[in-house]
Amino acid sequence: MNTMLWGGGLWFFVCLVPICGLFYALYFFVSLPLRRQERARLFLDLLETGLKQGHSLERTILSVSEARDRSLGVADERWYPNRLRRSYER
């Protein structure tokens, strides 16, 4: 009985975990372009909304970056708003 349980646990870690990891990696790489496209669509929608409200493109981007919303996928949220703000204030 004990060897049967040990063999079952070994099967789980040797076979099932790598298969699940493979499926997750496949899902991740297949959905990567779709996530990028959705972030671009959201960004363009935010720009359109800002223009409809009478704000400039720069002001809209600054307000979005100051909101620190992670759905846009900003690479480094501590660096990007400060650099953009300095270039806008010139």
Contacts in CASP RR format, 6 or more apart in sequence:
PFRMAT RR
TARGET T0000
AUTHOR 0000-0000-0000
METHOD contacts of the structure
MODEL  1
MNTMLWGGGLWFFVCLVPICGLFYALYFFVSLPLRRQERARLFLDLLETG
LKQGHSLERTILSVSEARDRSLGVADERWYPNRLRRSYER
39 71 0 8 1.000
39 72 0 8 1.000
39 73 0 8 1.000
42 71 0 8 1.000
42 72 0 8 1.000
43 64 0 8 1.000
43 72 0 8 1.000
46 60 0 8 1.000
46 64 0 8 1.000
47 57 0 8 1.000
47 60 0 8 1.000
47 61 0 8 1.000
49 60 0 8 1.000
50 60 0 8 1.000
51 57 0 8 1.000
51 60 0 8 1.000
55 63 0 8 1.000
58 84 0 8 1.000
58 88 0 8 1.000
59 88 0 8 1.000
61 84 0 8 1.000
62 81 0 8 1.000
62 84 0 8 1.000
62 85 0 8 1.000
62 88 0 8 1.000
64 72 0 8 1.000
65 74 0 8 1.000
65 77 0 8 1.000
65 80 0 8 1.000
65 81 0 8 1.000
65 84 0 8 1.000
66 81 0 8 1.000
68 74 0 8 1.000
68 77 0 8 1.000
70 77 0 8 1.000
74 80 0 8 1.000
END
